[in-house]
Every structure is written in C-alpha cells, then in structure tokens.
Amino acid sequence: MSHNHDNNNKLKYLDDEVETADYGYDRNASNAIHSTPQDRYHKGTNPKVAIASGGVAPVKTKRSSSMSRVLWLVAVLVVLVVAGILVWYYAFYKKNHGNEGNNGIGGGSEGGTNGDLGDGTAGQGTTNCNALRYTIDTIQRLKLNLQVVVGIWIEKDSATYTRQTEELYAVVAKYGWSNIIGVSVKFDQVESLSTLMTQITAVKNKVVQLGHPEIPVFTSDLESANRPPLTNQEDLAGVNLHPFFSGVPVDAAASWFWTYLNNTVSPAVQQGNLKPIPLWITEVGWPTFPATGNTNASIPSIPNLQKFVDTWLCEANAKNPPYYFFEFFDAPWKIRPGSAVEGFWDLLTIDKRLKVELPDCLAH
C-alpha cells in the first residue's frame, strides 16, 4: 500500500501477520472469542392422522411440523448471531475506535508520514488479486513519488508462489522497476527453511537476470527467524519486532525496543555473515483493542498507542533505521478465536479516522 510522503514524520506501513512465538506468549489463554452458538432443537413427533369413519369424508393428513420448527429455529439463530455481531461492533468496536475525538485525538486524515526506505513512501504490497499491478499503475498514472516492496507468499503447495512470482515478472515487464525497492519472499513458517532459502535464491537469480541486482530479495519474519543460515542467503534481514509481545508496560516499550534490537537482534542477524547485511524493521506497532488481549503488562488501547508513538517515533526518525509502522487501517477480518487483538493494530480506524496525533519530531 502507498501513502503520502512527509519529511517531518516518517512512518512505514506493512500489512502482515504478527506472531508471538518469539516472546513465549500463548495468546489463546486469555483473549478467546466465543464461537457461534450451536444450533439446538428437538425433533418433533410424527403428526397424527385423522381417520375417516362412519361414512364421513376422510380428513386430509396434516404435514409434519417438525421440519418447519427446525427451519424456524435455524432462522432465529442466524438472526441472533447477526444481531450479536452488530451489537459487538457498535457497542464495543465503535465505542473504542469510533469516538477518538472525545479523547482529544485528531481524526479524518488518511495521510501518514513515512520512514526512509528509499526516496518517497515505501509500502509493502502483495501480488495477489492484481494488487501490485493496480498499485504501480496508480502511482505512475498520478506521477506519485512512491515506492513499494513486493510481497510473495509461500504456502504448503507451490501454486501460490508460482502464481505470484509470475505476476511480479509480468508487472515489471509492463511498468518497469522504478517504483520497486525490494522483494520480500514470505513464508510465515508454513514451509521448511530450506524451501524458503531455495525460493529466495530463485527470485534473486531472476531479478538479477532481469538486470536489477541492486533490488534486495529477503524475507520478513520474527526476529528469531533471522538467523544463519537464512541471513547468509538474504540481501537484508526483515525483522518484525513488537515490544507489545515482550509484556512490558507501554512506558518502557520504546526503551525495550532499542535495547533488544541493539543487544540481541542485530548481533544474531550478523552472525556468520562475510559482511554485514542491512536490517529493516518490517513491523513495529502497538494494538488498540481489546484490553483483555493484553500480554502481561502490555495492554491494548488507543492511549497506549499514542504513548508508544510519542516515545518511539521521533527517536526512530533520529536514529534513522528503515522501518514499517504496523499498520494502516484496522482489519476486523483478522479476528479469530483466541486472537481478537490481531484486527486492531492500526493507526487509522476502518472508516479512515486517525486514532492518534502524530508528534512533531522537528520540535523535539
């Protein structure tokens, strides 16, 4: 996705999955969503049949009403489920995400400020559903100073990888490479490490063959995945690093981030490399809902997102590491049993209202 460039505040946006395996936290323990109620009904008895007698015309047999009762019960349950979803959305989600103005938080702006992965805004885009094609086409038609990292997903079968790589090569054949600053081959640990490295090497060889050895090919994953031998094969290390999953209070989150990055992540990434490779922060952020989705002292809320932005953003811009802030719009479709917090990491609500005020880093 792509956003307006601002030299003052510099944010990156990345739509990606967050995992907690690095931090030893089981999210299923405290924030499970109740599943849809099961349909329950009692089967009706067979209808009685009126018997003709005494020369009187037979009474027509009544149809069984059991099936009708079942259908009515199913219909009622469907209505109740839909009503429950609507009640949850308006009573909880909208309450926590639709009234930011009452908390002194500005809203309405779709724009953001961005970090320093290249000249202009850099967002990560997938090749699925023509997303990359539409994004590059829009950038070039509107003559925008925007760039993207292409995401290629690896699943258990090779069809997804093949389809997405073919789409990437078709897009660059039509639009060129001027708006692409990297290719991230992402597997989310659904395949073996050897498969991931093989796919990274194959994409890199193709990119070089097409005349662009300067375009980095890498993966974006948890910091624990960015270790040799993987980091010996990548052009750079894309690290997802969230203080939220460390369990620290938000007041200590920024400090924890830099300490952990410098003392643990960076040395591990560079281990065994013949020469140092760049390190990009491909995810960093703080969720806003629900409060029960906490990781120990790390609690989701809009005020806590505001505090994390205030304490982390300007320092990040001063230190100037390439980073993506996770993420742009709320994504309720990510909600699943045991993982409600996944849908609410964004700077903007689903209806494009900014949750927080971005700090003026030049004033610091």
C-alpha positions as CSV (number, residue, x, y, z in Angstrom):
1,M,0.0,0.0,0.0
2,S,1.2,3.6,-0.5
3,H,0.9,6.8,1.4
4,N,1.7,10.5,1.2
5,H,5.4,11.5,1.8
6,D,6.2,13.8,4.7
7,N,9.8,14.7,5.5
8,N,8.9,15.6,9.1
9,N,7.4,12.5,10.5
10,K,8.3,9.2,8.8
11,L,6.2,6.1,9.2
12,K,6.0,2.9,7.2
13,Y,3.0,0.7,6.9
14,L,3.0,-3.0,6.5
15,D,0.1,-5.4,6.3
16,D,1.4,-8.6,7.7
17,E,0.7,-11.2,10.3
18,V,2.0,-10.9,13.8
19,E,3.2,-14.0,15.7
20,T,4.1,-14.2,19.4
21,A,6.3,-17.3,19.4
22,D,9.4,-15.2,19.9
23,Y,8.2,-14.0,23.3
24,G,6.9,-17.2,24.8
25,Y,3.4,-16.0,25.0
26,D,0.3,-18.0,24.4
27,R,-2.4,-15.7,23.2
28,N,-5.1,-18.4,23.3
29,A,-5.0,-18.3,27.1
30,S,-6.8,-15.0,27.8
31,N,-8.5,-13.4,24.8
32,A,-10.5,-16.1,23.1
33,I,-13.6,-15.1,21.2
34,H,-16.7,-17.2,21.9
35,S,-17.6,-19.2,18.9
36,T,-21.0,-19.1,17.3
37,P,-23.7,-21.0,19.4
38,Q,-24.5,-24.4,18.1
39,D,-28.0,-25.0,16.7
40,R,-30.0,-26.9,19.2
41,Y,-33.5,-28.2,18.6
42,H,-35.8,-31.1,19.5
43,K,-37.1,-33.2,16.8
44,G,-40.9,-33.1,16.5
45,T,-43.1,-36.2,16.8
46,N,-44.9,-37.7,13.9
47,P,-48.2,-35.9,13.2
48,K,-51.4,-37.6,14.0
49,V,-53.6,-38.6,11.1
50,A,-57.3,-38.1,11.2
51,I,-59.0,-41.3,10.3
52,A,-62.2,-41.4,8.3
53,S,-65.2,-43.2,9.8
54,G,-68.9,-43.6,9.7
55,G,-69.2,-42.6,6.0
56,V,-67.7,-39.2,6.7
57,A,-65.2,-38.0,4.1
58,P,-61.6,-38.6,5.3
59,V,-59.8,-35.6,6.8
60,K,-56.7,-34.5,4.9
61,T,-53.5,-35.6,6.6
62,K,-51.5,-32.7,8.2
63,R,-47.9,-32.4,7.1
64,S,-45.3,-32.9,9.8
65,S,-44.4,-29.6,11.5
66,S,-41.0,-30.8,12.8
67,M,-39.1,-29.6,9.8
68,S,-40.8,-26.2,9.9
69,R,-39.8,-25.9,13.6
70,V,-36.2,-26.7,12.7
71,L,-36.1,-24.2,9.9
72,W,-37.6,-21.5,12.2
73,L,-35.1,-22.3,14.9
74,V,-32.2,-22.1,12.4
75,A,-33.5,-18.8,11.1
76,V,-33.8,-17.4,14.6
77,L,-30.3,-18.5,15.4
78,V,-28.9,-16.8,12.3
79,V,-30.7,-13.6,13.2
80,L,-29.4,-13.8,16.7
81,V,-25.8,-14.3,15.5
82,V,-26.0,-11.4,13.1
83,A,-27.6,-9.2,15.8
84,G,-24.8,-10.2,18.2
85,I,-22.1,-9.2,15.7
86,L,-23.8,-5.9,15.2
87,V,-24.2,-5.3,18.9
88,W,-20.5,-6.1,19.4
89,Y,-19.4,-3.8,16.6
90,Y,-21.4,-0.8,17.7
91,A,-21.2,-1.3,21.5
92,F,-17.5,-2.3,21.7
93,Y,-15.6,-1.7,18.5
94,K,-17.2,1.6,17.6
95,K,-17.1,2.7,21.2
96,N,-13.3,2.1,21.3
97,H,-12.5,3.1,17.8
98,G,-15.2,5.4,16.5
99,N,-15.0,8.3,19.1
100,E,-11.4,9.3,19.1
101,G,-12.4,13.0,19.1
102,N,-13.8,12.5,22.6
103,N,-10.3,11.5,23.7
104,G,-8.6,14.6,22.2
105,I,-7.4,12.6,19.2
106,G,-7.5,14.1,15.8
107,G,-9.2,12.1,13.0
108,G,-10.3,12.2,9.4
109,S,-6.9,12.2,7.8
110,E,-5.9,9.3,5.5
111,G,-2.4,10.6,5.2
112,G,0.6,9.5,7.1
113,T,4.3,10.2,7.4
114,N,6.8,7.7,6.4
115,G,10.3,6.3,7.1
116,D,13.3,6.2,4.9
117,L,13.2,3.1,2.8
118,G,14.1,4.8,-0.4
119,D,13.0,8.0,-2.0
120,G,9.4,8.6,-1.1
121,T,6.9,6.4,0.7
122,A,7.5,2.7,0.7
123,G,4.7,0.3,1.4
124,Q,4.6,-3.5,1.1
125,G,2.2,-4.9,-1.5
126,T,1.1,-8.4,-2.4
127,T,0.9,-9.7,-6.0
128,N,-2.5,-11.3,-5.2
129,C,-5.7,-10.0,-6.7
130,N,-3.8,-7.7,-9.0
131,A,-2.9,-5.5,-6.0
132,L,0.7,-4.9,-7.2
133,R,-0.5,-4.2,-10.8
134,Y,-3.1,-1.7,-9.6
135,T,-0.7,0.0,-7.1
136,I,2.1,0.5,-9.7
137,D,-0.4,1.6,-12.3
138,T,-1.9,4.2,-10.0
139,I,1.5,5.5,-8.9
140,Q,2.6,6.0,-12.4
141,R,-0.7,7.5,-13.7
142,L,-0.8,10.0,-10.9
143,K,3.0,10.6,-11.1
144,L,3.4,10.0,-7.3
145,N,6.8,9.8,-5.6
146,L,6.0,6.4,-4.1
147,Q,7.8,3.1,-3.9
148,V,6.8,-0.4,-2.8
149,V,8.3,-3.7,-1.5
150,V,6.7,-6.6,-3.4
151,G,5.4,-9.4,-1.2
152,I,5.5,-13.0,-2.5
153,W,3.8,-15.5,-0.3
154,I,4.8,-19.2,0.1
155,E,2.2,-21.7,1.1
156,K,2.3,-25.5,1.6
157,D,1.8,-26.0,-2.1
158,S,3.9,-24.3,-4.8
159,A,0.9,-22.9,-6.7
160,T,0.7,-19.7,-4.7
161,Y,4.5,-19.0,-5.1
162,T,4.4,-19.7,-8.8
163,R,1.4,-17.6,-9.4
164,Q,2.7,-14.6,-7.5
165,T,6.2,-14.7,-9.0
166,E,4.8,-14.9,-12.5
167,E,2.6,-11.9,-11.7
168,L,5.6,-9.9,-10.4
169,Y,7.6,-10.6,-13.6
170,A,4.6,-9.6,-15.8
171,V,4.1,-6.4,-13.8
172,V,7.7,-5.3,-14.1
173,A,7.7,-6.2,-17.8
174,K,4.9,-3.7,-18.3
175,Y,5.7,-1.0,-15.7
176,G,9.4,-1.4,-15.1
177,W,11.3,-1.4,-11.7
178,S,11.4,2.3,-10.9
179,N,8.7,2.0,-8.1
180,I,10.1,-1.2,-6.6
181,I,12.7,-1.1,-3.8
182,G,12.7,-4.8,-2.7
183,V,11.1,-8.2,-2.9
184,S,10.0,-10.0,0.3
185,V,9.5,-13.7,0.0
186,K,7.3,-14.5,3.0
187,F,6.5,-18.0,4.2
188,D,5.2,-17.5,7.8
189,Q,6.9,-20.8,8.8
190,V,4.4,-22.9,6.8
191,E,7.3,-24.4,4.8
192,S,10.8,-25.6,5.7
193,L,13.7,-23.2,6.0
194,S,15.4,-25.0,3.1
195,T,12.4,-24.3,0.9
196,L,12.4,-20.6,1.8
197,M,16.1,-20.2,1.0
198,T,15.6,-22.0,-2.3
199,Q,12.7,-19.7,-3.2
200,I,14.7,-16.6,-2.2
201,T,17.6,-17.7,-4.3
202,A,15.4,-18.4,-7.3
203,V,13.7,-14.9,-7.1
204,K,17.1,-13.3,-6.6
205,N,18.6,-15.0,-9.6
206,K,15.6,-14.0,-11.7
207,V,15.8,-10.3,-10.5
208,V,19.5,-10.3,-11.4
209,Q,18.7,-11.9,-14.8
210,L,16.2,-9.1,-15.5
211,G,19.0,-6.6,-14.9
212,H,18.4,-5.4,-11.4
213,P,21.0,-6.9,-8.9
214,E,20.5,-3.8,-6.7
215,I,17.0,-4.8,-5.7
216,P,17.2,-6.7,-2.4
217,V,15.5,-10.0,-2.0
218,F,14.8,-11.2,1.6
219,T,12.1,-12.4,3.9
220,S,10.0,-10.6,6.6
221,D,9.6,-12.6,9.8
222,L,10.0,-12.8,13.5
223,E,13.4,-11.8,14.8
224,S,14.2,-15.4,15.9
225,A,13.8,-16.5,12.2
226,N,16.5,-14.0,11.1
227,R,19.5,-16.3,12.0
228,P,22.1,-18.1,9.9
229,P,21.9,-19.8,7.6
230,L,18.9,-17.7,6.4
231,T,20.7,-14.4,6.9
232,N,23.7,-15.7,4.9
233,Q,21.3,-16.1,1.9
234,E,19.3,-12.8,2.2
235,D,20.3,-9.4,0.8
236,L,19.0,-7.9,4.1
237,A,17.1,-9.0,7.2
238,G,13.4,-8.0,7.5
239,V,12.6,-8.2,11.3
240,N,9.2,-8.0,12.9
241,L,9.8,-6.6,16.4
242,H,6.9,-5.7,18.7
243,P,7.5,-4.5,22.3
244,F,3.9,-5.5,23.0
245,F,4.7,-9.2,22.9
246,S,7.5,-8.7,25.4
247,G,4.9,-7.9,28.1
248,V,6.5,-4.6,29.2
249,P,4.3,-1.6,30.1
250,V,4.0,0.9,27.3
251,D,6.0,3.4,29.3
252,A,9.0,1.1,28.9
253,A,8.2,-0.1,25.4
254,A,10.5,2.3,23.4
255,S,13.4,1.7,25.7
256,W,12.9,-2.1,25.5
257,F,12.8,-1.9,21.7
258,W,16.1,-0.2,21.2
259,T,17.9,-2.3,23.9
260,Y,16.6,-5.6,22.5
261,L,17.4,-4.5,18.9
262,N,20.9,-3.5,19.6
263,N,21.9,-6.2,22.1
264,T,20.1,-9.2,20.8
265,V,18.7,-8.9,17.3
266,S,21.5,-7.1,15.4
267,P,24.3,-9.4,16.7
268,A,22.3,-12.5,15.8
269,V,21.4,-11.3,12.3
270,Q,25.1,-10.6,11.5
271,Q,26.4,-13.8,12.9
272,G,28.4,-15.7,10.3
273,N,28.0,-13.2,7.5
274,L,31.1,-12.5,5.5
275,K,30.0,-8.8,5.5
276,P,27.2,-7.0,7.5
277,I,23.8,-7.0,5.9
278,P,21.2,-4.2,6.3
279,L,18.4,-4.7,8.8
280,W,14.9,-3.4,8.2
281,I,12.2,-3.3,10.8
282,T,9.4,-4.7,8.8
283,E,6.9,-4.5,11.6
284,V,6.6,-2.4,14.8
285,G,3.5,-1.1,16.5
286,W,1.0,-1.3,19.3
287,P,-2.6,-2.7,19.3
288,T,-5.6,-0.7,20.5
289,F,-8.3,-3.3,21.3
290,P,-9.4,-5.3,23.2
291,A,-7.9,-4.5,26.6
292,T,-8.4,-8.2,27.6
293,G,-5.9,-9.1,24.8
294,N,-3.0,-8.0,26.9
295,T,0.4,-9.6,27.1
296,N,1.1,-9.3,30.8
297,A,1.7,-5.6,31.4
298,S,1.4,-4.7,27.7
299,I,-2.2,-3.6,27.3
300,P,-4.0,-2.7,24.0
301,S,-5.6,0.7,24.0
302,I,-5.7,3.9,22.0
303,P,-4.0,6.0,24.8
304,N,-1.2,3.3,24.9
305,L,-0.8,3.5,21.1
306,Q,-0.5,7.3,21.5
307,K,2.2,6.9,24.2
308,F,4.1,4.4,22.1
309,V,4.0,6.7,19.1
310,D,5.1,9.7,21.2
311,T,8.0,7.8,22.8
312,W,9.2,5.7,19.9
313,L,8.6,7.6,16.6
314,C,10.8,10.6,16.9
315,E,13.7,8.6,18.3
316,A,13.3,6.2,15.4
317,N,13.4,9.1,12.9
318,A,16.5,10.4,14.7
319,K,18.3,7.0,14.6
320,N,17.0,6.6,11.0
321,P,16.6,2.8,10.7
322,P,14.4,1.7,7.8
323,Y,11.1,0.7,9.3
324,Y,7.4,0.0,8.6
325,F,4.9,1.0,11.3
326,F,2.3,-1.8,11.7
327,E,-0.2,-0.9,10.4
328,F,-2.5,1.4,8.4
329,F,-6.2,0.5,8.7
330,D,-7.9,-1.7,11.3
331,A,-8.6,-5.2,9.8
332,P,-11.5,-6.8,11.7
333,W,-11.3,-9.7,9.2
334,K,-8.2,-10.9,11.1
335,I,-10.2,-11.5,14.2
336,R,-10.4,-15.2,15.0
337,P,-10.9,-17.3,18.2
338,G,-8.1,-16.6,20.6
339,S,-6.7,-13.7,18.5
340,A,-9.1,-10.7,18.7
341,V,-6.2,-8.3,19.1
342,E,-4.9,-9.1,15.6
343,G,-7.5,-6.9,14.0
344,F,-6.7,-3.7,15.8
345,W,-3.1,-2.6,15.3
346,D,-3.7,0.2,13.0
347,L,-3.1,4.0,13.1
348,L,-6.4,4.6,11.4
349,T,-9.9,3.0,12.1
350,I,-11.6,1.0,9.4
351,D,-13.5,4.2,8.4
352,K,-10.3,6.1,7.9
353,R,-10.1,8.1,11.1
354,L,-6.7,8.7,12.7
355,K,-6.6,7.3,16.2
356,V,-3.7,9.3,17.5
357,E,-1.9,12.6,16.9
358,L,1.4,12.2,15.2
359,P,4.2,14.1,17.1
360,D,6.1,17.0,15.7
361,C,9.5,15.4,15.6
362,L,11.2,18.6,14.5
363,A,10.2,20.2,17.7
364,H,12.0,17.6,19.8
